[in-house]
Amino acid sequence: MNTLPNDLDPLPNELRLAALMRQAPLEFARVVYGLNDRASGRADTMAAEDVARSERHGMPVTRERAEQRARAYLPVGGHEHCPRCWVFNGVKNLLVFKEGDEERPETAACKVCGAEYACVVD
């Protein structure tokens, strides 16, 4: 029985997904900081601007919904979506990956919100 060579090693894909899953709680923290900053009158912080941007697009941002989405974030190999867009807006925007090298890890970027993620697992 002949087997075809497997060009896709499953381990890097699993590491990529694990790294992205760790980003969802960080995006939830960004929501909380943004909501708190806006409530305290600090609308010029990056987190507060992210919340305001979501609300301008018609997506109300609440702590409860953001927490639910952060817990439910589950990227699928080959269809990885942006943790920030998901937690803030509930929208699955696909990420674009750039290959890394020995000096620089693989990165993922969202074309919609501009978020960039380094796909490194410690």
C-alpha positions in Angstrom: 0.0 0.0 0.0 1.4 3.4 -1.0 1.0 6.4 1.1 1.1 10.0 -0.1 3.5 12.3 1.6 1.8 14.5 4.1 2.9 18.1 3.5 0.9 19.4 6.4 2.3 18.5 9.8 -0.5 18.3 12.3 1.6 19.5 15.2 2.2 23.1 13.9 -1.5 23.5 13.1 -2.4 22.4 16.7 0.2 24.8 18.1 -1.3 27.6 15.9 -4.8 26.9 17.2 -3.6 26.7 20.8 -1.9 30.1 20.5 -5.0 31.7 19.0 -7.2 30.2 21.7 -5.1 31.9 24.4 -5.8 35.2 22.7 -9.6 35.2 23.3 -9.3 35.8 27.1 -6.9 38.7 26.3 -9.4 40.2 24.0 -12.1 39.9 26.7 -9.7 41.8 29.0 -9.5 44.5 26.3 -13.3 44.7 26.3 -13.4 45.1 30.1 -10.6 47.8 30.0 -12.3 49.6 27.2 -15.7 49.6 28.9 -14.1 50.8 32.2 -12.1 53.5 30.4 -15.1 54.9 28.7 -17.1 54.9 31.9 -14.3 56.8 33.6 -14.1 59.4 30.8 -10.9 58.1 29.2 -12.2 57.7 25.7 -8.8 58.1 24.1 -7.3 54.7 25.1 -6.9 52.0 22.5 -9.3 49.7 24.3 -11.9 52.4 24.6 -11.5 53.2 20.9 -12.0 49.5 20.0 -15.3 49.5 22.0 -16.4 52.8 20.4 -15.5 51.4 16.9 -17.7 48.3 17.5 -20.6 50.4 18.7 -20.3 52.7 15.7 -20.7 49.6 13.5 -24.0 48.8 15.3 -22.6 46.1 17.6 -23.3 47.0 21.2 -20.5 45.8 23.5 -21.3 44.3 26.9 -19.1 42.5 29.3 -21.5 39.6 29.5 -21.6 39.0 25.7 -17.9 39.4 25.4 -17.2 36.9 28.1 -19.6 34.4 26.5 -17.8 34.8 23.1 -14.3 34.6 24.6 -15.3 31.3 26.2 -16.9 30.1 23.0 -13.9 31.0 20.7 -12.9 27.9 18.9 -10.9 28.3 15.7 -10.9 25.4 13.2 -7.7 24.5 11.3 -7.7 26.1 7.9 -10.5 28.5 8.9 -9.0 30.4 11.8 -10.9 33.5 12.6 -9.9 36.7 14.4 -10.3 36.5 18.2 -10.8 40.3 18.5 -13.5 40.5 15.9 -15.2 37.5 17.5 -15.1 38.7 21.1 -16.0 42.3 20.3 -18.5 41.8 17.5 -19.4 38.2 17.2 -18.2 38.1 13.6 -15.9 35.5 12.2 -13.4 37.2 10.0 -10.7 34.9 8.6 -7.1 35.5 9.5 -4.3 35.8 6.9 -1.1 34.0 7.9 2.5 35.0 7.1 5.1 32.3 7.4 7.8 32.8 10.0 11.5 31.9 10.1 14.0 31.1 12.8 14.2 34.7 14.0 10.6 35.6 13.7 7.5 33.5 14.4 4.6 32.9 12.1 2.0 35.8 12.3 -1.7 36.1 11.6 -3.4 39.3 10.7 -7.1 40.3 10.4 -7.8 42.5 7.4 -10.9 43.9 9.0 -9.7 45.1 12.4 -6.0 45.1 11.8 -5.1 42.9 14.8 -1.9 40.9 14.5 -1.1 37.8 16.4 2.2 35.9 16.7 1.6 32.2 16.6 4.0 31.1 19.3 3.4 28.5 21.9 5.7 28.5 25.0 
